[in-house]
């Protein structure tokens, strides 16, 4: 499989860093990025240059040669231009270019209520903000993904606006439109239903980003893949705000072992436990001994029937 056919997009350094108790130094961020690259993810979202000083420094040091990536591309996260501002004059957009990251992930409002109440602008201007920013960045040689914030909440209120936003982004040159379950309230059957509908009506390449507030982030991610998504966003060890995000290690193991999708370079999956624990050490959090696939107890057996069966056949 061509590595661009299916994307594993890691956002440990951006979304994962929002977990309580995590505070990466710039040196920590560089070390985390190297470990993620060793695992073989396709994209590493490094943070929000121009908005966070440490993130700006991280991208500057990466561009100066302190971060050599063998498998991944570095991604800068940021927002669309502000309402009523020329995109070329928006300092936040310029900071995305200044980061020198080859890929940019833009967050966009896809819920009409947020467009009105948070951005305080019109639905039409929000679409123009997406169109102008994507086209500007693509025109400067960047690959652009668009995170559709609160997509599923917005879809429940207005099932058409998010689809229109996706088409607008792709007409301007975007490569992936990411459906974000930002508040983590979805269940797998709902994810599958919405993704199936949006894929059919938009005709664009879709991604998925799931929070874990219902303890379904991994299941929701896999349900989205089964519905046709080819870009998954995860964080190492499920780090993230509130109850966390879809766990990178659980997602890639399930993709490879259960769905037959080559999520990582051949042979790299066996490095998951080592890298998971190394990342926990940098983060200064204890590894989860009961974490699926990589926890030290994930293959331990106490029940007599299970232990007896393993003596007969370890497979």
Beta strands, then each sheet from edge to edge (+ up, - down):
strand 1: 7-10
strand 2: 43-47
strand 3: 73-79
strand 4: 103-109
strand 5: 143-149
strand 6: 176-181
strand 7: 206-210
strand 8: 231-234
sheet 1: 1+ 2+ 3+ 4+ 5+ 6+ 7+ 8+ 1+
end
